[in-house]
Amino acid sequence: MMNESYQIAVIGGGIAGQAAALTAKSLRLKLLWLGEGYGKADSAEYVRNYPAFTGNGAALAEALEKQRAAEGLVLTFARVDGVYKSADGFLLTAGKRTFSAQTVVLATGVEASGVIAGEREFLGRGVSYCAVCDGALYRGKEIAVVLGNAKFSDEVEYLAGFASTVYCVCRGFEGNFRAKNIKTVKDTPLAVIGEQRVSGLKLSQSELTVDGVFFLKNSAPPEALVGGLETDGAFVRVTRDCATNLKGLFAAGDITGTPYQFAKAAGEGLVAVYSARAYLNTLDKKNGE
């Protein structure tokens, strides 16, 4: 079901996302804030460069939560799997949910484990990051899943309802599944292989012959999330005002590149929203003509 339309959608629950959400609220923009947790904020051993704060990541996460409550910020818990340009702005999908916004700020961070060879090259040709979006395309076929976090185990079970066999490569934890057609593989993924489409997944000790590979992890590469988005390797290309090549879409935080620092993320979150407001003002003037 389509939700009501928002002036701005902020994607990401970390420092950049919270700074963007706070700024949007102070500017009285109709805000939708989507994300999961605090990004990397709650896992830092010690935070040294964030002004007026002393402590570790857990203490920072607690401070962030207190601020959210005090400011009345609402984080809608969701993992956004698609951002699509529309006539009125953007459509955002999160599993079976759909949202609409005139502008978007990407603050999703970067995946610590990175990508493997062939992962980006075969995007849309057998590589997917969304079980709900693409699972039905592999009905009766054999697929592989590279599972980056146990919290996505239900999505592996969902894929098992379509595929004949699901080979699940769990990264850093033991997989425990109900479906009998899910086979756990204890190995390290090295490369997605194929010619025109995916034909297999190369592991350090073996090779799987499959029709598709799903990567289920905390954050997908930005070009997988937003079609047509210009990137520079793992990062989104932005101008000084945090604008991307897509009008109305802005980016902030680790997703725009190094340094991976909380102070930099907070500043970019603020700048991105001010830029989004300026863009909204141009739309208002155009509509008023």
C-alpha positions in Angstrom: 0.0 0.0 0.0 1.3 3.5 -0.9 1.9 5.7 2.0 1.3 9.5 2.0 3.8 11.6 0.1 6.6 13.4 1.9 8.8 16.4 1.0 11.9 14.5 2.0 12.9 10.9 2.7 16.1 10.2 4.7 17.5 6.7 4.3 19.9 5.6 7.0 19.7 5.4 10.8 23.3 6.4 11.6 24.9 9.8 12.3 24.4 11.2 8.8 20.8 10.1 8.8 20.1 11.5 12.2 21.7 14.8 11.4 19.6 15.0 8.2 16.4 14.1 10.1 17.1 16.7 12.7 17.8 19.4 10.1 14.6 18.4 8.1 12.6 18.8 11.3 14.1 22.2 12.1 13.3 23.4 8.6 9.7 22.1 9.0 9.9 19.7 6.1 7.5 16.8 5.9 9.9 14.0 6.8 10.0 10.3 6.3 13.1 8.7 8.1 13.8 5.1 7.2 16.6 2.9 8.5 17.9 0.2 10.8 19.6 0.8 14.0 22.5 3.3 14.4 24.8 2.2 11.5 28.3 1.8 12.9 27.7 4.4 15.7 27.0 1.9 18.4 30.0 -0.3 17.7 32.9 2.2 18.0 35.4 1.3 20.7 36.1 4.9 21.5 34.8 8.1 19.8 37.6 10.7 19.7 36.7 13.4 17.1 33.0 14.1 17.7 32.7 17.6 19.4 31.3 17.7 23.0 31.2 13.9 23.3 33.5 11.5 25.2 32.8 7.8 25.4 32.4 4.6 23.3 29.8 3.7 20.6 27.3 2.4 23.1 27.3 5.7 24.9 26.9 7.5 21.6 24.0 5.4 20.6 22.3 6.1 23.9 22.8 9.8 23.4 21.4 9.5 19.9 18.3 7.7 21.2 17.7 10.4 23.9 18.0 13.1 21.3 15.5 11.3 19.1 13.0 11.1 21.9 13.5 14.7 23.0 13.0 16.0 19.4 10.1 13.7 18.6 12.0 12.1 15.7 10.5 8.8 14.4 12.7 6.3 12.7 10.6 3.9 10.6 12.4 0.6 10.8 12.9 -0.6 7.2 15.6 -1.7 4.9 15.1 0.2 1.6 15.8 -2.0 -1.4 14.9 0.3 -4.2 14.7 4.1 -5.0 13.0 4.9 -8.3 12.6 8.3 -10.1 8.9 9.2 -10.6 7.0 12.0 -12.1 6.5 13.6 -8.6 9.9 12.8 -7.2 10.8 9.3 -6.0 9.2 6.0 -5.1 11.0 3.9 -2.4 10.4 0.2 -1.8 11.2 -1.7 1.4 10.0 -5.3 0.9 6.3 -5.1 0.2 6.0 -1.5 1.4 6.1 1.6 -0.9 6.8 5.2 0.0 6.7 8.5 -2.0 8.9 11.5 -1.5 9.8 14.6 -3.5 13.5 14.5 -2.4 15.7 11.8 -1.0 18.9 11.8 1.1 21.0 8.6 0.9 22.8 8.1 4.2 23.1 4.3 4.1 26.8 4.0 4.8 29.1 1.4 3.1 29.2 -2.3 3.6 32.3 -3.2 5.6 32.8 -6.6 3.8 32.8 -4.8 0.5 31.9 -6.5 -2.8 33.4 -9.5 -4.5 34.6 -9.8 -8.1 31.7 -9.9 -10.6 29.1 -8.7 -8.0 28.7 -5.3 -9.6 29.2 -6.4 -13.2 26.3 -8.9 -13.0 23.8 -6.7 -11.3 20.5 -7.2 -13.1 21.9 -10.2 -14.9 21.7 -12.7 -12.1 22.9 -10.7 -9.1 20.2 -9.3 -6.8 20.0 -7.7 -3.3 16.3 -8.0 -2.8 14.6 -11.3 -2.1 11.1 -10.0 -2.3 11.8 -8.1 -5.5 13.4 -10.9 -7.5 12.8 -14.2 -5.7 9.9 -15.2 -8.0 12.2 -14.9 -11.1 14.1 -18.1 -9.9 11.1 -20.4 -9.5 12.4 -24.0 -9.8 16.0 -22.9 -10.3 19.2 -23.2 -8.2 20.5 -20.1 -6.6 23.2 -19.0 -4.1 22.8 -16.6 -1.2 25.7 -14.8 0.3 24.3 -14.0 3.8 26.0 -11.1 5.5 23.9 -11.0 8.6 21.8 -13.5 10.4 18.9 -11.1 10.6 18.2 -11.7 7.0 17.7 -15.4 7.5 13.9 -15.1 6.9 14.7 -13.8 3.4 16.6 -16.9 2.7 13.6 -18.9 3.8 11.5 -16.8 1.5 13.7 -17.6 -1.5 13.5 -21.3 -0.7 9.8 -21.0 -1.4 10.7 -20.4 -5.1 14.0 -22.0 -5.8 14.6 -25.7 -6.1 17.8 -25.4 -4.1 19.3 -22.5 -2.2 23.0 -22.7 -1.4 23.6 -20.3 1.6 27.1 -19.0 2.3 27.0 -17.5 5.8 29.7 -14.9 6.4 31.0 -15.1 10.0 28.1 -17.1 11.6 26.3 -20.5 11.6 23.2 -20.7 9.5 20.1 -22.4 10.9 17.2 -22.8 8.5 13.8 -24.6 8.5 13.4 -25.2 4.7 14.9 -28.5 3.6 16.0 -27.2 0.3 18.5 -24.7 1.9 22.0 -26.1 2.0 24.5 -24.2 4.1 28.0 -23.9 2.6 31.0 -23.3 4.8 33.4 -21.5 2.4 34.4 -18.0 1.3 32.8 -16.4 -1.7 35.4 -15.1 -4.2 33.7 -14.2 -7.4 30.4 -14.3 -9.3 31.1 -15.9 -12.7 29.3 -16.2 -16.0 29.2 -14.7 -19.5 26.0 -12.8 -20.4 24.3 -13.9 -17.2 25.4 -15.5 -13.9 26.3 -19.1 -14.2 28.0 -19.8 -10.9 29.6 -18.6 -7.7 33.3 -19.3 -7.2 34.4 -20.1 -3.6 37.8 -20.5 -2.1 37.5 -24.3 -2.0 34.7 -25.1 -4.5 32.4 -23.7 -7.2 28.6 -23.6 -7.2 26.7 -23.8 -10.5 23.7 -21.6 -10.0 21.3 -19.3 -12.0 21.5 -16.4 -9.7 23.3 -15.0 -6.6 21.5 -13.0 -3.9 23.6 -10.8 -1.6 21.7 -10.1 1.6 23.6 -7.7 3.8 23.3 -4.4 5.7 23.7 -2.1 2.7 23.7 -2.8 -1.0 26.0 -0.9 -3.4 24.4 2.5 -4.2 24.0 1.8 -7.9 22.0 -1.3 -7.0 19.7 0.8 -4.8 19.2 3.6 -7.3 19.2 3.0 -11.0 21.2 5.5 -13.0 23.2 6.8 -10.0 26.7 7.9 -10.8 29.3 6.3 -8.6 33.1 6.3 -8.2 33.9 2.8 -7.2 32.0 2.1 -3.9 31.0 5.7 -3.4 28.4 8.1 -4.7 29.6 11.0 -6.7 28.4 14.3 -5.1 29.1 18.0 -5.5 29.9 20.2 -2.6 26.3 20.6 -1.8 25.9 16.8 -1.5 23.9 16.6 -4.8 24.1 13.6 -7.0 23.6 13.4 -10.8 19.9 12.7 -10.2 17.9 15.9 -9.5 16.3 15.8 -6.0 18.6 13.0 -4.8 21.4 13.8 -2.3 23.9 11.7 -0.4 25.7 12.1 2.9 28.1 10.2 5.2 30.3 7.3 4.4 28.5 6.6 1.2 30.2 9.7 -0.3 33.7 8.5 0.5 36.4 8.9 3.1 37.1 10.0 5.7 34.8 7.6 7.6 34.3 10.0 10.5 31.2 10.9 12.5 31.9 14.6 12.3 32.1 14.5 8.5 28.9 12.4 8.3 26.9 14.9 10.6 28.0 17.9 8.5 27.1 16.3 5.2 23.7 15.2 6.6 22.9 18.9 7.4 24.2 20.2 4.0 22.2 17.6 2.1 18.9 18.7 3.7 19.6 22.4 3.1 20.3 21.5 -0.5 17.1 19.4 -0.7 15.1 22.4 0.7 16.6 24.7 -2.0 15.6 22.1 -4.6 12.1 22.0 -3.2 11.9 25.8 -3.4 12.7 25.7 -7.1 9.8 23.2 -7.6 7.5 25.5 -5.7 8.5 28.5 -8.0 8.0 26.4 -11.1 4.6 25.2 -10.0 3.6 28.7 -9.1 4.3 30.0 -12.6 
